[in-house]
Each structure stands twice: as structure tokens, then as C-alpha cells.
């Protein structure tokens, strides 16, 4: 079979970057900050997934030791209007999710929430022990009006750096130091009634989300386009279908070796193929009456608008 090269063209998808902009009211909003970093806030409280802003180049990741970039972190937090966070939860601990987590938590006063691997990233980054919260699968955690429930999940195969992080990670380190650790499906609920599933990686544990519900699913699709159609369909059913979401927002499709001050572009083939992902997910969404969208970088959006 011929291997496709090149990069999917995002200009073909411009009509799907159409989530409603958040209004000035007290309800929650979501701001997409690249990969699986999502800022969810309501004016009084704020939580974030991942907090990855350094985005080192492919050359740096492949040939050198990597470390958080303070200037890029500060610039991203300033542009997003983030001064404080109640909690920061990496969806797993690969570098493109968790490398900056300790630095962001230190800057914002956040509790760093996760498993043993996340805790070791926090310790290696100088985060005090009382700011590290060990998550237990299925047990809700309350932060202001937000309730976060982590559910056990898996990384999309192949996982290039599997296993747990069993000692503090003190940058600079090789990329292989950021092993996957615990992977989570994150269920978020706001006291106002808004609910969301945040699925940062295109992996799943069969049946893990049964019995849970969410109106919106933020669906990680990194590497999904390199899997066969049956896998893609099963992933949709185990996430969007399992929680009964009526709107799916695709994340983790952008080339994370490119800094955030440049326009986002899709991951290149053959590492991923967003066109394949969209062909399969677009058909499933149309069949099931689920609206399908991309988020717009930096914009405060209301993914619950119109889902009365």
C-alpha cells in the first residue's frame, strides 16, 4: 500500500471552526490553547488540562534535552488572560502534555492533579508537595463550581514512551523521560449544569465511560488517522457515544513542534492523517446527529450554546 505524505490542508475545514464565542455572562467558557490544553473558566474559577506551551522543535526533541521555555509559557498565559488556576490536570505525562505542568502550576497557584507520574513531574519541577493532588479513578474532585472526575483510559496506540514515571523529572531531560504514566478521560461538570468529556488521547478502555454523561466531548484525535476505520469507529462509540454527547470538538490535531505564535497546522502524514479521521468521524456524526467542530486558538468559546 502506498504511504501518503504531506500535510492535510486545514483550509478545507474552515467552516468547522464555528463554535459560538462565549458571552459576558457568568457561565463557563472553554479556550483552546493547542494540543489538549484547554482552559475552562467561569469568571470566578478556572481549571486547565495539560498546560503545554513550550512546544520545542522536532530537532530539539529528537537530538537534545528539553525543558520548559519560561518566555513561551509566560506569553501564552498572558495572552489567554490566565493569572490564577484552581487545578491543572495533565491527561497523561508525555512531553506534549505534561512537560510544562509544574511550571504553569507554580505561576498560577494551581493544584497539580494526577497519578504518580504527574506527581513526579511536579516534584522535579519544584512544586511543593501540598500542591500535588493524587487522583483516584472515578472519585470526583471539586474546585470551586467545577467537579472533575478522572476515569482510567489509555493512550492511542502506538505509545512510543509507555510506562510510569517512577522518579522526579528535573529538566532538561531527554524526551523519553516523559513516559505516558496514567492516562485519563476527564469528566467535567459545572454547578450551572454544563458538562463535558475531555479525552486528550485517542485511546480508550472498553466500557470505562458507561454510565457517565456529558453534553460536549472534546475529542483528542492525535494519531487517530493512522489507525484503521474500525478502530476510529470504536473510539467514537467508546467516547462520544458512551456519554451521549451532542457536540464533539476535535483537539490534539495540531503540529505541536510549531510555536503558538504561528498559525496552527495539522500533524503531517504518515504520523497522522486528519483527512482519514474526518472522513470516518464526519460520517458517524452525521448519522447520529452530533455536531462536529474544531476549536479556535485563543478564543473564549461556549460549546454548550444551543444545546438546551
N, C-alpha and C positions, 0 to 999 in steps of 0.2 A: 504494500500500500504506500502511495506517495505521501511523504511528510509535507504538510503545509507550513510555510514560513511566513514571515511578515508580521504585521500587527493589525488586529481588527480596527476598523475605522469608526470612531465614536460619532462622527458627524452623521452617520446613518441613524443614530439613536437620539437625536436632539429632541424629538417630540416626547421622549420618555423622561426627560429631566423637568418634570412638570408638577412636582409636589407643591402643595399650597404653601406660600410663605406664611410664617407664624405672625399672628397679630400681636397687639399690645396687651392683650388680656392676661389673666393670671394662670391660664392653663399651661401644660408642659409643651416644650418645643424640642426638636432634635436638630443638631448641627453636625453635618458630616465633615470630618477632618482628615479624610484619607484612610485607606485600607479598612480596618474595622474599628477605627477610633470614632466614637460617637459621643457627643456632649448632649446630655438630656438635662434640661433645667426648666424651672417654672417661675423665676424671678426671686425666689427666696432660697431655694436649694438647688444643688447641681450634682450630678454623678456623671462619670465618664467611663467608657471602656478603653482599654489599652493605653492611650496617651502616647502614641508613636509619632514623633515629629522629625527626628534627626535624618532619616531616610538616606543613609550613606550610599555611595555609588556602588554599582556592581563590582567595579575594580577593587574598591576598598574592602567590600565584603569577601571577595574571593582571595585577595592576596595579603591583606593586612589585618591587624587587630582593630576592632571597632569599639566606639564609646559614644555615649550621648553627646550631642552637639548643643552646648548651652545657648548659643546665639539662635539656632533654629527653634529650639524649644521655647525660648522667651518670645520670639517673634510670633510663633503660632498661637501661644496663649494670649498674647496681646491682641492679635487680630481677631481671635474668637471672643474676646472680652471676658476671659477667664481669670479671675483673681483668686477665688476660693472654690474648692470642691469638697463635698461631703465624703465621697468614696470614689475610688478608682479600681476597676476590676479588669485585669487582662483576661481575654478569652482563652489564651494559652500562653506559653512562655517562649516561643520562638522570637528571634530578634525583632521581626517586623510587627510584633505586637507589644512586647514587654520590655524592650531594651531601655526605653525612656521612663518606665513606670515609676521607679524610685525618684528620679529627678523631678518628675511632674508632681508626685505626691509631696515632696519636700517643698516645692514652690507654692503649693496651693493649700497645704494643711490637710490634705485628704488622708483618709484611712486607705491603705493598700489591701485589697481583699483578694484572696485566692487560696490555693493549696500550698503544699510545702515548697514547690518550685518557685512560686511567686514570692513566698516569704524569703527565700534565699536571694532573690534579686533585690528585694527591699533591704535586706541586711548588707549585702555587698555594696549597695548604693548609699549607705549611711542613714537609712531610715530608722528611727527609734523603734524598739520592739513594741511599745504601746501603740504604735500607729500601724501595726501589721495585724490583720484580722484573718484568722483561718476559717475558710468557708467549709461548710459541711453540705454535701449534695442533698438537695431537697429541703434544706432549712432556710426559711426566709430571713432576710436581714433588712432592718428598717433604717432609712436615712432621711430624716425629715418626712416629707409626704411620699417618698419613694420607697417601695419594697422591692428588693432584688432577691430572686430565688435562683441559685445556680443548680443546674441539672447536669449530671455526668454526660459527656459527649466524647467524640473522637475527632482527630484531625483527618482531613481529606487525604486518602492515600494518593501517592506515596508520601510518608513522613520522612523527610531527609535527616532530621535530627530527633529521633524518638527517645523516650526515656525521661527520667526525672532529673531535676537539678538538685543534687544532694549536698551542696556546699555553697556558701555565699559566692556570688558572681561579682567580682570587683573589676570594672572596666579600666583599661582596654583589654579585650579578650578576643579570641577567635570566635567566629560566628557559631561554631559547633558547641560553645559553652551554653548557648541558649537552646537547650533541649525543650521538647514540647511540653513536658510536665502535664498537669491536669488540664484537660480541655473541657470547656463549659458551653452549654446552652444557657443563656441568661434570660429569665423571665422578669420583666419589669412591670410594675403596676404603680399608678399614681392614685392618691386618695380621691382625685376628681373623677376617676373611672377609666382613664386611658390605660391601655395595656399593650405590651409589645414583647415579642420574642426577638432576642438578638443572638443570631447564630453566626459567630465570627469565622468559622471554618466550615468548609463543605464536607464535613463528616457527621456521623450520627451514631447513636446507639439505638438499635431497633426497639421501638416501643417506649423509649425513655420519656417522651413527651405526652404519652397517652394520659388523658385525664386533665391536662393543662389546657388553658385557652389564652388567646391573645388576638386582638383585633388587627394588629400590624405585625408583620415579620420582616425584620432586617436580615437579609439572607446573604451570608458570605458565599461567593462563587469562585474564589481563587482556586485554580487547578481543576475546577469542575468540568470545563470544556475539554479537558484531556481524558475524561472518563467516557465510558460508552453510554448510549442513550438509556439503557436500563438502570444504570447507577444514578443518572441525573433524575430520572422519574422517581426512583425510590427515595432519593434525598428530598425531593419536593414533598412527597407524601409523608415522610417522617418528620417534617418540619412545618411547612405551611399548612399541609393537610391535617396534621395531627392536632394543631392548636386552633384550627378553624379560622385562620387569618383571612381577612377580606382584602387586604392590600399587602403586596410584597415589594420591598425596596432592596435593590441589589447593592451589596458592598463588597469590598476586597476584590475589585476587578482592576484597580489602577496599578500602574507600574511604580512600585514603592522604592525603586532605586532613583527616582526623579524627585527633586525637591519640590516642596509645596508652593514655592513662588513661581513655578512654571505651570502651564496648563496640564491638567491630568491627561494621561493617555492609557490605553489598555495594555495589559501584560502581553508580551509577544508570544507568538506561536514558536515552537510547539509546547512551551511550558504551560500554556493555557490557550483556549480558543473561545473568546466571548461570543463569537458568532454561533458556534455549536450550542453553547449554553442558552442563548436567546432563542434559537430555533426550537429547542425542546421545552424550555420554560414558558416561552410565549404561547405555545400550543396548549400546555397544561393550564395556564392562567385563563386563556380564552374559554376552554372547555368548562372550567369551574367557576367562572365569573369573578375571578380575583384580578384586581387591577395591579399592573406591573409598572415599576418606576425605577429611575436612578435618582440618587440624591445629588444636590448641587453643592459643591465645596463651599464652605464658609457661611452658607445661608441658613438662617434660623427657619426651620420648616415645621409645619403642623401635619404630620402624616395621618392624624385622626380626623382631619377636616372632611366633612361629607360622609362619615361612617356612622351616622346616627343610628 
